[in-house]
Amino acid sequence: MQVQASPSFLERFFKLREKETTVRTEIIAGFTTFIALAYIMFVNPNILADAGVPKEAAIASTIWIAALSTMMMGVFANYPVALAPGMGLNAFFAYYVCGVLGLHWTVALGAVFFSGLLFLILTISHVRQAIINAVPQNLRVAIGVGIGLFIAFIGLKGTGLIVSDPATFITLGNITKPETALSLFGLIVTGVLMAREIQGAILIGIIATTVLAMVLGYAPVPHSFADVISTSLPHMGETFGKLDIVGAWNYGIVSIIFTFTVVELFDNMGTLIGLTSKAKMVKPDGKIENLDRALNTDAVGTIFSAIFGTSTVTSYIESATGIAAGGKTGLTAVTVAVLFLVSLLFAPLIGLVPGYATAPPLILVGALMMSDVEKVNFADFTDGLPAFLTIIMMPLTSSIANGFAFGFISYAFMKTLSNRPREVSPIMWLVSISFMINLFMRS
């Protein structure tokens, strides 16, 4: 008689057996997500520095908020999803609020704080959940497909396979460029490993591309102790608690906070729908398990991002790389969080992984997420056109929220003007009107 080993604490806490995964798989998935997301530690501080935020403090606040909010997502919500200051939201923070409007970065942090409080109120009152549950199934599927295209588009830009062009907006890049050739190497290697169902294929592909780049002299090789471990840790003393709540309130918080709230609400909503669908966390009735906890984590993370001194935190689409590597539970997120904390020591070494090595996995994940397009109902044009606009506007405008806006608005009007107004719920109309207001305010 064979005695079955009792489950470990990690297996029980994160329900690994129930999710049909293992500790090893989850840790590999966490490493994979972290490597794909590590760029935020360098990109976000540079953007915030353009707004006047002290750079060393911005580095520290970026890493700390990413670590703590991701840890919360893993432990509290049991989601394999990483959080960090959102791209796009940080640009809005630095280049519009602080640049165009000319507000001090401390006032912008005050606006982020208010938006976090609003997120929390909407979550506790179940308004955010009601909005997500009101999204028609056809649009839900389109959201996942659109995010897949958006991810792939980011990856293609990162590899250099597509570049800007004044005549056609985008065109094929120079495939003989060393960085692009190395990305193509990583794309093929990782794709073959995935086709052969090799565990940790994405992580192996990233490491192989980085090592080859170092051997060929296109990526820096560590030569000293200082190249591997920081001699002094970055700290956030210059940004912690510096938010100017009164200044944000006195300026007239409606326009700024409305934009922060709408963009973050639907960026995060779209990301969570896409990621939880890929991680098979959506129940047969369309409900997403532990959604309340995930949204509460996001709201609290946003509040603390303002306190720490960085722009709004959000769920990251790069988490899809870890999910593709097998991540299904919060242990993946906890692994990412621990690696963020460790990165405070090893920031120089992590920085050696070039962007073109982490770009191919995004293309592959986009390809995987495209598989759901067959579930979109294009036969009914009142469903098909909104789904198409949702899908196409995400990559072409580099915004998940814009895909939502055009999808929701067109859905409401297509159904109503086609004599099918009962198919549009009051919540859908409310959301669509909010999007229209937001689009006009940004024009």
Secondary structure, DSSP 4 states (H G I P E B T S, - for coil): -PPPPPPPHHHHHTTTTTTT--HHHHHHHHHHHHHHHTTHHHHHHHHHHHTT--HHHHHHHHHHHHHHHHHHIIIII-----EEEPTTHHHIIIIIIIIIS---HHHHHHHHHHHHHHHHHHHHTTHHHHHHHHS-HHHHHHHHHHHHHHHHHHHHHHHTSEEEETTTEEEE--TTSHHHHHHHHHHHHHHHHHHTT-TTHHHHHHHHHHHHHHHHTSS----SGGGTS-SS----TTTTT---HHHHHHHHHHHHHHHHHHHHHHHHHHHHHHHHHHTT-B-TTSPBTTHHHHHHHHHHHHHHHHHHT-S-EEE-TTHHHHHHTT--SHHHHHHHHHHHHHHHHHHHHHTTS-HHHHHHHHHHHHHHHGGGGGGS--SSHHHHHHHHHHHHHHHHHT-HHHHHHHHHHHHHHHHHHTT-GGGS-HHHHHHHHHHHHHHHHH-
